[in-house]
């Protein structure tokens, strides 16, 4: 190892320390604290806590709300991801076929990602409102009263929430996939055109295989995002989330802090948070295993 490399290494350490401290204080310490409190009966407002071992974890496994919240998580992850990536690929095909206004289309699709989730939920709350909502008024003006439903009622609220989630995130994942497409050389597409490949064939035989690594990263990121999603479900019905859309992050919040009828079970909430972390890691590893393939050089 050269002296210049050692000198540069020493110079880099002071620049790494602030970022490392932020990471330790705001990520490592809270994670370890949550794991620690998951073994205690702890209310969170005093130092009094009772060690109860794995009782919180055992209780979670027999908690009906825990399992129903997990099902909501899985519905958001599966159905939300299905429609998000389906639409993202459709937009990608359309984007490759058009010649003008690409920058405008990209900006419009990405626009929901720069809007606050709370503002998005307020907006769609007015749209879906049963009494004065824009959607039902449009259906009425078109003579489609038979299609009018109470979109925020228990039997329809899950579908409405997934629609809002898809509307919010599809542009983000479209841009991620588009970044992979932009790295494919034009000569590859030119060769396909000379060989007589149709746009659909070009997309499935060239574009998808060559952006597979980017697609894998996008899927992993969606799995993490969907399983820990909190803002949209929590604020979708005016900061009073209904039981029909309680996912695990909302249940953790209700256990730890609650609303007017706070429960204040920090230890039990921490145990469910540990379960959620384990579930995220399991799904990430499964997705990476299923989607792994040899990278294509170009």
C-alpha positions in Angstrom: 0.0 0.0 0.0 1.5 3.3 -1.1 2.1 6.2 1.3 -0.1 8.4 -0.8 -3.0 6.0 -0.5 -2.5 5.8 3.3 -2.5 9.6 3.5 -5.6 9.9 1.4 -7.3 7.3 3.6 -6.5 9.3 6.7 -7.9 12.5 5.1 -11.1 10.7 4.2 -11.9 9.7 7.8 -12.9 13.2 9.1 -15.4 13.5 6.2 -16.9 10.1 6.9 -17.4 10.7 10.7 -20.4 13.1 10.5 -22.3 10.8 8.1 -21.4 7.8 10.3 -22.6 9.5 13.4 -26.0 10.4 11.8 -26.4 6.8 10.7 -25.6 5.5 14.1 -27.9 8.0 16.0 -30.9 7.9 13.7 -30.7 4.3 12.3 -28.6 1.9 14.3 -29.5 3.2 17.8 -33.3 3.2 17.2 -33.2 -0.3 15.6 -31.3 -1.7 18.6 -33.5 0.1 21.1 -36.6 -1.3 19.4 -35.1 -4.8 19.6 -34.2 -4.3 23.2 -37.7 -3.0 24.3 -39.4 -5.8 22.4 -38.5 -8.1 25.3 -40.1 -5.8 27.9 -43.5 -4.7 29.1 -42.8 -1.0 28.6 -45.2 1.9 28.5 -42.7 4.5 27.2 -43.2 7.3 29.7 -41.0 6.2 32.5 -38.0 4.0 33.2 -40.2 1.3 34.7 -40.1 -1.8 32.5 -40.6 -5.5 33.2 -38.6 -8.1 31.3 -41.0 -10.7 29.9 -38.8 -12.5 27.4 -40.5 -13.5 24.1 -44.0 -13.0 25.5 -44.6 -10.0 23.2 -43.7 -12.1 20.2 -45.9 -15.0 21.3 -48.8 -12.7 21.8 -48.3 -11.2 18.3 -48.6 -14.7 16.7 -52.1 -15.1 18.3 -53.2 -11.5 17.7 -56.0 -11.3 15.1 -55.3 -7.6 14.4 -51.7 -8.4 13.7 -52.6 -11.0 11.0 -55.3 -8.9 9.5 -52.8 -5.9 9.3 -50.3 -8.3 7.6 -52.9 -9.3 5.0 -53.5 -5.6 4.3 -49.7 -5.2 3.8 -49.6 -8.1 1.4 -52.6 -6.8 -0.6 -50.9 -3.4 -1.0 -47.6 -5.1 -1.9 -49.1 -7.6 -4.5 -51.9 -5.6 -6.1 -50.2 -2.3 -5.9 -47.0 -3.7 -7.3 -48.9 -5.6 -10.0 -50.6 -2.5 -11.4 -47.7 -0.2 -10.8 -45.2 -2.2 -12.9 -47.8 -3.2 -15.5 -48.6 0.5 -16.1 -45.0 1.5 -15.9 -44.1 -0.9 -18.7 -47.1 0.2 -20.7 -46.0 3.8 -20.4 -42.5 2.7 -21.3 -43.7 1.1 -24.5 -45.7 4.3 -25.4 -42.7 6.5 -24.5 -40.5 4.6 -26.8 -43.0 4.9 -29.7 -43.6 8.6 -29.5 -41.2 11.2 -30.8 -42.4 14.4 -29.1 -43.3 15.8 -25.7 -41.2 13.1 -23.9 -40.0 15.5 -21.3 -43.5 16.8 -20.6 -44.9 13.2 -20.3 -42.0 12.2 -17.9 -42.6 15.3 -15.7 -46.4 14.7 -15.6 -46.0 11.1 -14.6 -43.4 11.9 -11.9 -45.4 14.9 -10.5 -47.3 13.0 -7.8 -44.0 12.0 -6.2 -43.2 15.7 -5.4 -46.6 16.2 -3.7 -47.0 15.5 0.0 -48.8 12.2 0.7 -51.1 14.1 3.0 -52.1 16.5 0.2 -52.6 13.5 -2.1 -55.0 11.9 0.4 -56.9 15.2 0.9 -57.2 15.5 -2.9 -58.5 12.0 -3.5 -60.7 12.2 -0.4 -62.7 14.9 -2.1 -62.7 12.9 -5.3 -64.0 9.7 -3.6 -66.4 11.5 -1.2 -69.8 9.8 -1.4 -71.9 13.0 -0.9 -70.1 15.7 -2.9 -67.2 13.8 -4.5 -66.0 14.6 -8.0 -66.1 11.0 -9.2 -69.7 10.4 -8.3 -70.7 13.7 -9.7 -69.0 12.9 -13.0 -70.8 9.5 -13.2 -74.1 11.2 -12.4 -73.6 13.8 -15.2 -72.8 11.0 -17.6 -75.9 9.1 -16.7 -74.0 6.3 -15.1 -75.7 6.3 -11.7 -75.5 2.5 -11.6 -71.7 2.8 -11.2 -71.9 5.1 -8.2 -70.7 3.4 -5.0 -69.6 4.6 -1.6 -65.9 4.5 -2.4 -64.7 5.0 1.2 -67.0 2.4 2.8 -65.5 -0.7 4.2 -66.2 -2.9 1.2 -64.6 -0.5 -1.3 -62.0 1.5 0.6 -59.2 -1.1 0.0 -59.6 -0.8 -3.8 -59.7 3.0 -3.5 -56.5 3.1 -1.5 -54.7 0.8 -3.9 -55.8 3.1 -6.8 -54.3 6.1 -5.0 -51.1 4.2 -4.3 -50.8 3.2 -7.9 -51.5 6.8 -9.1 -48.8 8.1 -6.7 -46.0 5.6 -7.4 -46.3 4.6 -11.0 -44.4 7.6 -12.3 -41.6 7.0 -9.9 -41.1 3.4 -11.1 -41.6 4.4 -14.7 -38.6 6.9 -14.3 -36.5 4.1 -12.7 -37.2 1.7 -15.6 -36.6 4.6 -18.1 -33.2 5.2 -16.6 -32.3 1.6 -17.5 -33.6 2.0 -21.1 -31.6 5.2 -21.6 -28.4 3.1 -21.1 -29.2 0.7 -24.0 -27.2 1.7 -27.1 -29.2 2.9 -30.1 -27.2 0.5 -32.3 -29.0 -2.4 -30.6 -32.4 -1.0 -31.6 -31.2 -0.2 -35.0 -30.0 -3.7 -35.6 -33.4 -5.0 -34.4 -35.2 -2.7 -36.9 -33.0 -3.9 -39.7 -33.8 -7.5 -38.8 -37.5 -6.7 -39.1 -38.5 -6.8 -35.4 -41.8 -5.2 -34.5 -41.9 -2.6 -31.6 -43.5 -5.2 -29.3 -40.8 -7.8 -30.2 -38.1 -5.2 -29.6 -39.6 -4.4 -26.2 -39.8 -8.0 -24.9 -36.7 -9.4 -26.6 -34.4 -6.4 -26.1 -35.6 -3.8 -23.7 -36.9 -6.1 -20.9 -33.9 -8.4 -20.8 -31.4 -5.5 -20.9 -33.1 -3.6 -18.1 -33.8 -6.7 -15.9 -31.2 -5.6 -13.3 -32.9 -2.2 -13.0 -36.3 -3.9 -12.8 -35.0 -6.2 -10.0 -33.8 -3.2 -8.0 -37.2 -1.5 -8.6 -39.1 -4.6 -7.4 -37.0 -4.8 -4.2 -37.5 -1.1 -3.5 -41.3 -1.5 -4.0 -41.4 -4.5 -1.6 -39.7 -2.4 1.1 -41.8 0.6 0.4 -45.1 -1.2 0.4 -44.4 -3.2 3.6 -43.5 -0.1 5.6 -46.0 2.3 4.0 -47.6 4.5 6.5 -48.5 8.1 5.3 -51.0 7.2 2.6 -53.0 4.6 4.5 -52.9 6.6 7.7 -54.1 9.9 6.1 -56.5 8.4 3.5 -59.6 8.9 5.7 -58.6 12.1 7.4 -56.0 10.8 9.9 -58.5 8.4 11.4 -57.5 5.2 9.5 -60.3 2.6 9.4 -59.6 -0.9 10.6 -60.2 -2.1 7.0 -56.9 -0.4 5.9 -54.8 -0.9 9.0 -51.5 -2.3 8.0 -48.6 -3.2 10.3 -47.0 0.3 10.4 -50.4 1.8 11.4 -51.0 -0.9 14.0 -47.5 -0.3 15.4 -48.3 3.4 15.7 -51.7 2.7 17.3 -50.1 0.4 19.9 -47.3 2.8 20.7 -49.0 6.2 20.5 -52.6 5.8 19.4 -55.0 8.6 19.1 -57.4 9.8 21.8 -57.6 6.3 23.2 -53.8 5.6 23.2 -52.7 2.2 24.3 -49.1 2.9 25.0 -47.7 -0.5 24.6 -44.2 0.4 23.4 -42.8 -3.1 24.1 -45.5 -4.9 22.2 -45.3 -2.4 19.3 -41.5 -2.9 19.1 -42.0 -6.7 18.9 -44.4 -6.2 15.9 -41.8 -3.9 14.4 -39.2 -6.6 14.7 -41.6 -9.0 13.0 -42.1 -6.5 10.2 -38.4 -6.1 9.7 -38.0 -9.9 9.4 -40.9 -10.0 6.9 -39.3 -7.3 4.8 -36.0 -9.2 4.8 -37.7 -12.4 3.8 -39.5 -10.9 0.9 -36.4 -9.1 -0.3 -34.3 -12.2 -0.3 -37.1 -14.3 -2.0 -37.5 -11.6 -4.7 -33.7 -11.4 -5.3 -33.5 -15.2 -5.5 -36.4 -15.5 -8.0 -35.3 -12.6 -10.2 -31.6 -13.3 -10.2 -30.1 -13.9 -13.7 -26.9 -13.3 -15.6 -26.3 -9.7 -16.4 -26.3 -8.8 -20.1 -23.3 -6.9 -21.4 -23.8 -4.1 -23.9 
